[in-house]
Structures are given as C-alpha cells and as structure tokens.
C-alpha cells in the first residue's frame, strides 16, 4: 500500500512538473508585440535632431535636423512611408517647447506635441538636457578648466585627480551640499511628467519611449584631457550629472507607464574623449560633421540601434 501511495505521489508530481513546463514553455513562446508600423512622430532636442550632420533639412531650417539622425534611421528600418513619419525635433528645445512654438534663428518650430494625433502609433522623445542648461554648464566648466590648467599645470592635475581643488566648476554649482544642477533636474522631472501625460492624451494608441542621452564624458578623469579642456574633477562632475539626468528620465518613463531607451550603456567608451574612430560624441572642436559636444553620424546610428533593439526590430 505504501508503495502504491508513493507511486501515485510520484506520478502526480511528475504530472505537475510537466504541466508547469508546458505553461512556462507557452509563455516563453509567446511572440513579442509586433513593431509599430506608424505613423511615427519623433520629438526632442538637438541630440535627436542631429545638427551639422549631413544632410540637413526639414522646416524650419533653424532646427538643424539631419536626415541621418536616429528617428530617420528608425523610420527607415521600420519601412515607413514618408507620410507616416514626422520628425519635429529641434535644436535648443526644452520641455516647454513641446507645447508651445519655439523660435529659432531661421523660423519658428510649431509646438512639437501638435504633430500627435489619434492615428499616431509610435512616439520617441529625447529631451531634458536644455532644461538643466547642460550646454552652458559644459562651457562654464571649460572656462574654469582653462584657468585651472594655466595656474597649476595640466600634467600635475591629471596625475593627482581627486584633489580638493581639481573641480573648480563643481564648486560654482555645489554649495553646502546643495547642487544647483540637481535642483534643475528635479524641476525638469515635474515638467516632463506633465508633458508625458499630454503625449498619452493626444496619442492614446501610440507606444511611447523616452530616449536617454549617450555617454558624453568618460568615467575616469584621466581619460579626458586636451579634447575637452576640463579639470579632472569636473569631468567626473559632468559625467555624474548626465547619469543623474538619465536616471531621472528612466524613472519618469517608468512612472508614466512608457518605455525607456538606454543609449548610455552601448556608448560607454565612445564619449567625446574617446578615439575619433569610435566616438559617438564629438569634442569641443569636432573632427567629424557634428555640432560641438553632440552626436556625430556614428552616434546617431548607435542611438538608432538602441531604439530598434528596444522596439524589437
């Protein structure tokens, strides 16, 4: 009798394991959602637009859009017809420019959200850098770096990165433990929450993705010398600031129930201080067609690959 009970239990357990395996197998075999076929609307700032990367086009001309930026590359990969793709990104755009016209030196860009409709099926949004004044921050840090090296010598500082005086720019923005730029990131988070809610309201049937920023500066301070002219500690400060911005963008996307595209991870080692043959972002003096401290064509391709991977295409 004991033997028969054991046999019955063994059979039941085997059946249970088999059933579980079948259920897991069925779940794993479920096809991923088909990539959206459009219409696709790309929203964003200059890292989306691709200033100075040929060929430039679109209206207004002041937005500096490239036909090789990541939205254009994604649209081609999706096989979209011209009528099903709208790139309304614009250099200099902030979150406020999503819902109001943006003046440029060559015409006004209509509110970017006006391109959305009930027909829209895919939206990518790359925004936030201008809201925290990242470009102005870099310029300020470069000025501090030039003075710093003039006073103390480039070699000595790179060999002693981490000393108390090796981040003169950071000292201008951080006081008593309060980081002015971090406060800007927090304020941008609130504005982005409202913008994403409006995106979903205007395009309720669309898959929406927030696109993060690629690595602009390296993790290690000694890897960035003459290319950017930054004091070693300020390389770290700017790198950490970008990571904080990307972290906010990811967390806000999660809270809004939309997707996030990580362009930072695949770009590590391809920042503005990397070898010109591999970098995605050009340094202060670009050696490839691109704006200063902006993605080059390789960078836009890398960002497009990141978007495509997230979409499953």
N, C-alpha and C positions, 0 to 999 in steps of 0.2 A: 504493500500500500504506500509506504514511504517512497518507494522507487517511482511509482506512478505519479505521486504528487510532484516529486522533483522533476519528472519528465514533463508534466503539464506546465509547471512554472517556467522551465527552460524554454518550452515551446512558446509560451506567452511572451517571455522576454525577447526571444528571437523575433517574434512577430512584431513586437513593439519597436525594436531596433530597426527592422526592415521598413516598417511604416514611417518611422521618423526619417530614415534615409531617403525614402521616396518623397516625403514632404519637402525636406531640405533640397533635394535634387530639383524638384519642381520650382521651388523659389529661386534657386540659382540659375535655372534655365529660362527664367522669365526675361523676355527681351527688354533692353533698355528703352526708355522713351525715344521715339524717333526724333531726330534733329528737326527743329522748326524750319519750314521752307519759306518763311517770310509772310508778310512784309517784315523787314528788319530795320530798326532805327538805332543809330549809334549816337549817343550823347557824350559830351565830355570836353576836356580842355586840350592843351597843346600836346600832351603825351598821347592823346587819342588822334589829334589832327595830323601830327607829323610835319611841323614847319620845316621848310627848306629841303625836304626830301622830294626829289622829282618823281612824278610830275605834279606840280601844284595846280589846283583847280577848285571848282566849286564857287558858290556865291554865299556871302560876299568874299572877295579876294583877301580881305584883311583877316580872315580866319586861318589862313595858311594851311589848308588841307592838302594832303598828299593822296594820290591815287594808289599809293603803296602802303598806306597806314593799315593798322591791324583790322579796322572794320571792313575796309575794301578787300583785304585778303580773305577774311572770314566769309564775306558775301560771295566771293568767287568760289571758295571751297564748298559753299552750300549750293552753288549753281543758280544763284538768284538772278532774275531778270532785272534790268536797270530800274524798272518801275517798282520793284519790290525791295529796293534798298535806298535808304536815306541816311546820309551822314551829315548831321547838323552840328558836329563838334566844332569848337572854335578856340583858338589860342587865346589865353588870358581868361578863359571862362571860370566863373565861380559858381557855387550852388545857386546864388541869386539869379544868375543868367539862364538858369533852366526855365524860370517862369517869367522872365522879363527880357526885352530886347537888349542886346549887348552892342555897344558902339565899338567899332574898330577904326583903324586909320584909313580903311578903304571900304566903307559901308557898314551898315548895321546888320547884325545877325538876329533874326527873329527869336523870340523865346523858344528854347530848344524843345520844351515839352509840347509845343504846338504841332510838332511833327507826329505825335502819337495819336492813335485812334483805336476804335473798337476792332479794326482789322489787323492791327499790329500783333505779330506773333513772337517777335524776339526783340529785346532791348538790352544793349550794353551801355554801361555808364562808368566813365573814368573821370573822377572829379575830386577836389579837395585840396590839392597842392597850392592853388592860388588863394584859397580861403585862409590858409595858415601863413601865407606870404613866404613860401619856401624859396622862390627865386630871389627875393630881396634878402632873405636870410643868408643864402649862399654868397651873394655879393658882399654883404656886410662881413661875413666870415673871411672872405678872400682879402678884403682890405685889412682886416685885423691880422691875417696871416702874413701879408707882405711886410707890414710894420714889425711884426714879431720876429720874422727871419732877419730883417735888416738890423735889428737890435741884438739878437742873440746868436745868429748863425744857423743856417739850415742843417748842417751835419750834426751839430751838438744836440739839436732838438729831436731829430729823428732817432738818435741813439738813446735819448732819455725820455721817450714818450711816456706820458703818465705823470710827469712832474706837475706840481701845483700851478705853474704858470704857462702850461702848454696849451691852454684852451681859452685864449683871450676873448674870443667871440662868445663862447658859452657864458662867460662872466657878465656879458652885457644883457643876457636874456634870463639868467637864473639868479635870483636874489633870495636869500634866507630860505632856500629850499623850494621856492615857488618859481616854476618855469613858465614864462610868458607864452612860449610857443605851445606848450602843453595845454594851456588855457584856451588857446585858439583852436586846438584840435577838439577839445570838449565842446566848444561853441559850434564848430562845424558839424559835429555829430548830431546836435539838435536840429540844425537846419537840414541836414541830409535825411533825417527821419521824416520830416515833413515832405521833402521832395520825393522820396521813395513812395510814400503814401499817395502822392499825386500821380506818380507814374502808374501805379497799380489801378488808380481810379480811371485814368484816361485810357489805359491799355489793359483791361481786365483779363484778356485772353492770352496775354504775352508771357513768355518766360523771360524773367528779368535777371540780369547779372551785373553786379558791381565789379569793376576791374581794378585791381590794385596796381601799385607802381613797381616797376622793376628796380633792382639794386642800382642806386646812383653812386654810392661810395662803398669802398671795401670795409670789411670788419676790422682788419688790422691797420693801425695808423701808419706803420712804416711802408705800407703798400701804395701810398698816395703822396707823392712828393711834388715834383715840378708840374705835373699835369693840372693840378688844381690850386696850388699855392696856399694850402690850408695848414694851419698849425696842427700838429698831430692830435692833440686833444679835441680839436674842433672837427676833425674827420670823424672821430668817434661820436661826438655830439650830434652832428648832422646825420650820420648813419642811424643812430638810435632814434632820432626824431622821425626819420622816414619809417622806421619799424613801428613806432607808436602810431603814426598816421595809418599805415596799412592794417595794424591791429584794430584800430577804430573802424575802418571800412569793413573789415571782415565781421566784426561783432555787430555792426549796424545792419549789414546784409542779413545776418542770421536772425536778428530781432525782427526785421521786416519780412522775413519769410521768403527772401530772394536768394539767388545763388551768388557765389563769390569766385572770382578767377584770380588765382595766385600767380602773378607774373614775377614775384620776387625770387622764389626758390629756384626756378630754372635759370635765373640771370645772375646768381651768385658767381663771382669770379669774372663777370663780364661787365663790370661797372665802368665809370668814366676814367678810372685809373688803371684799368687793365690794358693789356697789349692791344694795339689798334686793330689787329687781325681777328680778335674775338669779342671785343667790347660791344655792348648793346647801346651804351650811352656815351655820347661824345663829351670830352672835357671842355674847359673854358675856351680853348682855341680848337674848334672842330677840325679833324683831318679827313672827314667824310661829309657828304652833303647832309647837314642836320643843323638845327639851332644849338647854340651853346648849352651844355648840360641838358641835352634832350636825346631821345632815342634816335639812332640812325636807322637805315633801312633794315639792317640785321636785327636791331632791337624790335622794330615793328613786326618783323616776321616771327621773332620769338614770342612776342605777345600774342600774335595771331595763333601760333601753335598752342599756347596756353589756353586761349579761349576755345579753340577747336577741341582740345582734349577734354575740357570741362563739358562741352556740348556733346561729346561722343562722336565726333566726325573725323 
